Amino acid sequence: MSDRALLLIDGGYLDFLQRSFGSPRIDYGRMAQAIADKLDFTLLRCVYFNCLPYLSSSPAPEELDSFRKKQGFYERLQKLPRFEVKLGRLAFRGVDEHTGKPVLEQKQVDVLLTTEMVYAAARRSVDAIILLSGDGDFLPALELVKREGLTFALVHGSRSGNQLTVHESLWLASDLRLELDMNFLEPLLREA
């Protein structure tokens, strides 16, 4: 029997990768299982972290539609077996003087993800943490996970050319690494 792993998905990072691949529609349940299988772990649980789109005080119909679609997407993810969704929020920081668009900042998402990682390591409830992200801010949590004796696996985007999508220190500190590319994702795409 292989070691049990907790997969933590930085949803904003995964959204970014999907856009760079042309926004394919991924079956998240199958993707989570494929990641665990490829790294030779038994997937105990997957936790997805992100936030809902910003909703102004007088939202336009398009804004409401976008919000409802994303809300429905998160509800469908939550219904997947052994899947959990944890949401932060978007904070309004003003209006960009050049584009006239709102300036938004993601809040609480990294803290929620880090807390989950550290809690699992402290409780020793799994043998490994798999993180799908490229954010170097997770390095201190990664080091704590390894210090507690857990294996740390990183799932990330490209590391070459002008598509560098993973912080080098995070990549170097990881025990195992898996690059997420279209070759890996192709068999995991949803039908229409």
C-alpha positions in Angstrom: 0.0 0.0 0.0 1.4 3.4 -0.9 1.7 6.3 1.4 -1.4 8.5 1.9 -1.3 12.1 0.6 -3.2 15.3 1.0 -3.4 17.3 -2.3 -3.7 21.1 -1.9 -4.6 23.1 -4.9 -3.9 26.8 -5.2 -6.9 27.6 -7.4 -5.6 31.0 -8.6 -2.4 29.3 -9.8 -4.3 26.5 -11.5 -6.6 29.1 -13.2 -3.4 30.8 -14.5 -2.0 27.6 -15.9 -5.3 26.7 -17.5 -5.4 30.1 -19.3 -1.9 29.6 -20.5 -3.1 26.2 -22.1 -6.1 27.9 -23.8 -8.5 27.3 -20.9 -9.3 23.6 -21.3 -12.1 22.2 -19.2 -10.4 19.8 -16.7 -12.2 17.0 -14.8 -10.8 18.0 -11.4 -11.6 14.7 -9.7 -9.8 12.7 -12.3 -6.9 15.3 -12.3 -6.5 14.9 -8.5 -6.4 11.1 -8.8 -4.0 11.2 -11.7 -1.6 13.5 -9.8 -1.6 11.1 -6.8 -1.2 8.1 -9.0 1.7 9.6 -11.0 3.5 10.4 -7.7 2.7 6.9 -6.3 0.5 8.1 -3.4 -3.0 7.1 -2.2 -5.1 10.2 -2.3 -6.7 10.8 1.1 -8.3 14.1 0.3 -8.0 17.1 -2.0 -8.6 20.7 -0.8 -9.1 23.4 -3.4 -8.4 27.1 -2.4 -9.6 30.1 -4.2 -12.1 33.0 -3.9 -15.3 34.1 -5.6 -15.2 36.9 -8.1 -15.6 40.5 -6.8 -19.2 41.6 -6.6 -19.7 45.4 -6.5 -22.5 47.0 -4.5 -24.5 47.5 -7.7 -23.4 44.6 -9.9 -24.0 44.7 -13.6 -25.7 41.6 -15.1 -22.4 40.3 -16.4 -20.8 40.6 -13.0 -23.7 38.7 -11.4 -23.5 36.0 -14.1 -19.8 35.5 -13.6 -20.3 35.3 -9.8 -23.1 32.8 -10.1 -21.1 30.6 -12.5 -18.1 30.5 -10.3 -20.3 29.8 -7.3 -21.8 26.9 -9.1 -18.4 25.6 -10.1 -17.2 25.6 -6.5 -20.4 23.8 -5.4 -19.8 21.1 -8.0 -16.2 20.7 -6.8 -17.4 20.4 -3.2 -19.6 17.5 -4.2 -16.7 15.4 -5.6 -15.6 12.5 -3.5 -12.9 13.4 -0.9 -12.9 17.0 -2.2 -13.2 20.2 -0.1 -13.3 23.8 -1.2 -12.1 26.6 1.0 -12.6 30.2 -0.1 -11.0 33.4 0.8 -12.2 36.7 -0.6 -11.3 39.5 -3.1 -10.8 42.9 -1.6 -11.4 46.1 -3.6 -8.3 48.3 -3.6 -9.4 51.1 -5.9 -9.6 51.7 -9.6 -6.7 51.5 -12.0 -6.2 55.0 -13.4 -5.1 53.7 -16.8 -7.7 51.0 -17.5 -10.6 52.2 -15.2 -10.9 48.6 -14.0 -11.1 47.7 -10.3 -7.9 46.7 -8.5 -8.6 43.6 -6.5 -6.4 41.7 -4.1 -6.9 38.1 -3.0 -7.2 37.8 0.8 -6.9 34.8 3.1 -6.3 32.1 0.4 -2.6 31.6 1.1 -3.2 31.6 4.8 -6.0 29.0 4.5 -3.7 26.8 2.4 -0.7 27.2 4.7 -2.8 26.5 7.7 -4.1 23.3 6.2 -0.6 22.2 5.3 0.9 22.9 8.7 -2.1 21.3 10.5 -1.8 18.1 8.5 2.0 18.0 9.2 1.5 18.6 12.9 -1.2 15.9 13.2 0.7 13.5 11.0 -2.6 12.6 9.4 -0.9 11.9 6.1 2.5 10.7 4.9 2.8 13.3 2.2 1.6 16.8 1.2 1.2 17.4 -2.5 1.0 21.1 -3.4 -0.2 22.4 -6.8 1.3 25.9 -6.8 4.3 27.9 -7.8 4.2 30.5 -5.1 7.5 30.9 -3.2 5.6 32.2 -0.2 4.8 28.6 0.7 8.5 27.8 1.3 8.4 28.1 5.1 5.4 25.8 5.3 7.2 23.3 3.0 10.2 23.3 5.3 8.0 22.6 8.3 6.3 19.7 6.5 9.6 18.2 5.7 10.9 18.8 9.3 7.9 16.9 10.6 9.0 13.9 8.5 6.4 14.1 5.7 7.3 13.9 2.0 6.6 17.2 0.1 5.6 16.9 -3.6 5.2 19.9 -5.8 2.9 20.0 -8.9 3.8 23.0 -11.0 3.8 24.7 -14.4 6.6 25.3 -16.8 10.1 26.0 -15.6 11.6 27.1 -18.9 11.7 30.0 -21.3 9.5 33.0 -20.7 6.8 30.8 -19.2 8.6 30.3 -15.9 5.7 29.7 -13.5 7.3 28.2 -10.4 9.5 29.9 -7.8 12.9 28.3 -8.0 13.4 28.0 -4.2 10.1 26.1 -3.9 11.0 23.8 -6.7 14.5 23.1 -5.2 13.2 22.4 -1.7 10.6 19.9 -2.8 11.2 16.1 -2.4 9.2 15.2 -5.6 8.1 17.3 -8.6 5.6 16.9 -11.3 5.2 19.4 -14.2 1.6 20.0 -15.2 1.5 20.4 -18.9 -1.1 19.6 -21.7 0.4 16.1 -22.2 -0.5 15.3 -18.6 -3.9 17.1 -18.8 -5.1 15.9 -22.2 -6.6 12.6 -21.0 -8.3 14.5 -18.1 -10.4 16.9 -20.1 -14.1 17.0 -19.7 -16.5 16.3 -22.5 -18.1 19.5 -23.7 
